Amino acid sequence: MPSFDVVSEVDMHEVTNAVDQAKREVANRFDFKGTQARQTVTLRQGLDTPLAKQIVKLVKDSTLKVQTAIQGEKVRVTGKKKDDLQQVMALLRQADLDLPLQFDNFRD
């Protein structure tokens, strides 16, 4: 049966590139010379239990013929048709969740 995983992952290489680019930009600006321009950023990786339950509830309320299962820090969605899985992906993209989601491990 076709399935995919709903995850939220941070690409640390991209984070490092973004921080290095910001450092270069700040170093070149004359109005920031001599200042200690610092900002604290919190990175969240993985789906916590309340958010995973919210995703499962959202999918079950959609009345699509798919099954969901929380597996650690990801939610596995399984269905008989790829079209149903694609509708779930579209539904989750439109949902107002406070964390960006990625869909990986798509199996046919």
C-alpha positions, 0 to 999 in steps of 0.5 A: 500500500502507498504511504508517506511520512509527515516530518519537520526537519531542519537542514543544519547545513542550510542553517550554517550557510544562512548564519554565515551569510548574515555575519558577512552582511552585518560586517559590511554595513557601516551602521553596524560597525563596532556593535555586537549584533546578536539574536537568539533563534530557537530551532525545532526539529521533529513533531511533538506529540500534541502537533502529531495528534493535531495532524492525525485529527485533521486527517481523520476529520477530512473523511479521506480513506487513509490511515494515520499512525504516530511513529516517534517524531513523524506521522505515517499516512497509508492509503490504498490510492496515491490520489488520496495521499496527494489530497492529504498532502494538499490538506496539510499544506493548507492547514494553519500549523505553526511548524513547516512540514515536509513529506518524505519516504513516499512508497508506492 
